[in-house]
Amino acid sequence: MPDIIFLDANMPKMNGWEFVEEYKKIASGKQKPVIIMLTTSLSPIDKERAAKVPEISGFETKPLSDQSFEKILTTYFP
């Protein structure tokens, strides 16, 4: 498993929410990577939805700035 997954909420064929559901099926008992949901959406509903999913560690808007990326690294990989 990777250490971190940057997951786009609006991917073609399978969106980020569908990916997380599939990920849950294969991730049990294994090392769990940090999953950061990325989106262009400014909707608070999406952020609230992500907060309710234990597998999602964080929620960021795109484009991801250098400062946001650095904050993610220091938060999850001190």
Sine and cosine of phi, psi and omega as CSV:
sin_phi,cos_phi,sin_psi,cos_psi,sin_omega,cos_omega
0.00,0.00,0.58,-0.81,0.09,-1.00
-0.95,0.30,0.28,-0.96,0.05,-1.00
-0.98,0.21,-0.51,0.86,-0.04,-1.00
-0.57,-0.82,0.58,-0.82,0.08,-1.00
-0.80,-0.60,0.84,-0.54,0.15,-0.99
-1.00,-0.09,0.91,-0.41,-0.17,-0.98
-0.92,-0.39,0.88,-0.47,0.04,-1.00
-0.98,0.22,0.77,-0.63,-0.02,-1.00
-0.92,0.39,-0.47,0.88,-0.10,-1.00
-0.87,-0.50,0.90,0.44,0.04,-1.00
-1.00,0.07,0.41,-0.91,0.08,-1.00
-0.96,0.29,0.41,-0.91,0.03,-1.00
0.94,0.34,-0.76,0.65,0.01,-1.00
-0.64,-0.77,0.87,-0.50,0.01,-1.00
-0.98,0.17,0.11,-0.99,-0.06,-1.00
-0.87,0.49,-0.58,0.81,0.01,-1.00
-0.92,0.38,-0.65,0.76,0.05,-1.00
-0.92,0.40,-0.62,0.78,0.04,-1.00
-0.86,0.51,-0.72,0.69,-0.02,-1.00
-0.87,0.49,-0.64,0.77,0.03,-1.00
-0.89,0.45,-0.67,0.74,0.04,-1.00
-0.94,0.35,-0.63,0.78,0.02,-1.00
-0.86,0.51,-0.66,0.75,0.00,-1.00
-0.84,0.55,-0.54,0.84,-0.04,-1.00
-0.94,0.34,-0.46,0.89,-0.05,-1.00
-0.95,-0.31,-0.16,0.99,-0.16,-0.99
-1.00,-0.07,-0.13,0.99,-0.10,-0.99
-0.88,0.48,0.78,-0.63,0.06,-1.00
0.98,0.19,-0.09,1.00,-0.01,-1.00
-0.99,-0.15,0.24,-0.97,0.10,-0.99
-0.85,0.53,0.77,-0.64,-0.08,-1.00
-0.98,-0.21,0.83,-0.56,0.04,-1.00
-0.97,0.25,0.32,-0.95,0.15,-0.99
-0.96,0.27,0.80,-0.60,0.05,-1.00
-0.93,-0.38,0.87,-0.50,0.05,-1.00
-0.94,-0.35,0.88,-0.47,0.03,-1.00
-0.99,0.14,0.80,-0.60,0.04,-1.00
-0.92,-0.38,0.64,-0.77,0.00,-1.00
-0.41,-0.91,0.37,-0.93,0.14,-0.99
-1.00,-0.03,-0.11,0.99,-0.03,-1.00
-0.95,0.30,0.70,-0.72,0.09,-1.00
-0.98,-0.22,0.19,0.98,-0.05,-1.00
-0.94,0.34,0.81,-0.59,0.06,-1.00
-0.91,0.42,-0.38,0.93,0.02,-1.00
-0.90,0.43,-0.66,0.75,0.03,-1.00
-0.90,0.44,-0.67,0.74,0.01,-1.00
-0.90,0.44,-0.68,0.74,0.04,-1.00
-0.90,0.44,-0.65,0.76,0.02,-1.00
-0.89,0.46,-0.70,0.72,0.02,-1.00
-0.90,0.45,-0.60,0.80,-0.01,-1.00
-0.91,0.42,-0.40,0.92,-0.01,-1.00
-1.00,0.07,-0.10,0.99,-0.02,-1.00
-0.98,-0.22,0.95,-0.32,-0.09,-1.00
-0.85,0.53,-0.47,0.88,-0.03,-1.00
-0.95,0.30,-0.35,0.94,0.00,-1.00
-1.00,-0.01,0.89,-0.46,-0.06,-1.00
-0.99,0.11,-0.50,0.87,-0.05,-1.00
-0.39,-0.92,0.22,-0.97,-0.05,-1.00
-0.67,-0.74,0.86,-0.51,-0.04,-1.00
-0.74,-0.68,0.48,-0.88,0.08,-1.00
-1.00,-0.03,0.50,-0.87,0.04,-1.00
-1.00,-0.06,0.47,-0.88,-0.07,1.00
-0.96,0.28,0.52,-0.85,0.00,-1.00
-0.98,0.22,0.87,-0.50,-0.02,-1.00
-0.98,0.19,0.29,-0.96,0.07,-1.00
-0.85,0.52,-0.63,0.77,-0.01,-1.00
-0.91,0.42,-0.68,0.73,0.02,-1.00
-0.90,0.43,-0.67,0.75,0.02,-1.00
-0.89,0.46,-0.70,0.71,0.02,-1.00
-0.89,0.45,-0.64,0.77,0.02,-1.00
-0.89,0.45,-0.67,0.74,0.04,-1.00
-0.87,0.49,-0.73,0.69,-0.01,-1.00
-0.89,0.46,-0.70,0.72,-0.02,-1.00
-0.95,0.31,-0.47,0.88,0.02,-1.00
-0.96,0.30,-0.72,0.69,-0.12,-0.99
-0.98,-0.17,-0.25,0.97,-0.01,-1.00
-0.69,-0.72,0.92,0.40,-0.09,-1.00
-0.91,0.42,0.00,0.00,0.00,0.00
